[in-house]
Amino acid sequence: MLNDLLTHNVAWSKQRHAEEPDHFACLTALQAPEFFRIGCSDSRVPANVVAGLDPGEVFVHRNAANIVHFSDMNLLSVLESAVDAVDLGRESGLEARCDRLTEWSVIEGVRRVCETPILQRAWARGTIVRVHGLIYGLNLRDLDCSFGPGHFQTIHSTQEAAQ
């Protein structure tokens, strides 16, 4: 399944390049959105497409039911990024550091998803769910940080076993 995703990305990238050779170079310069959209996490509703905007013209936070709550750290971090830091990668010398920070953030996010009681219960009942860490920028990078049943235990589970 992950290989299919990566293969589809390569095919899509080649097709976009064939149709519009400057597509990715233009996207690199375009991350300066005027809009911040809080939208539904429904995968059928791409934020820029339904708004008639090109990629890079709208900064998006997606969640179930478009809920905004002041304690939602994901919403707050996206909002802060949209308001304060969207141009951070353009400052000279910071792009590589930002890329590395993004990689660490994705790896940590994978770990935290795996720690959730939702995944722990699913794995305990034998459900085959895998969590993969990928970065989508102007290319898709597999961070080789994938976990599935039997590959991860929460600290809570480890403490229970020790008692």
Secondary structure, 3 states (H helix, E strand, C coil): CHHHHHHHHHHHHHHHHHHCCCHHHHHHHHCCCCEEEEEECCCCCCHHHHCCCCCCCEEEEEEHHHCCCCCCHHHHHHHHHHHHHCCHHHCCCCHHHHHHHHHHHHHHHHHHHHHCHHHHHHHHCCCCCCEEEEEECCCEEEEEEEECCCCCCCHHHHHHHHC
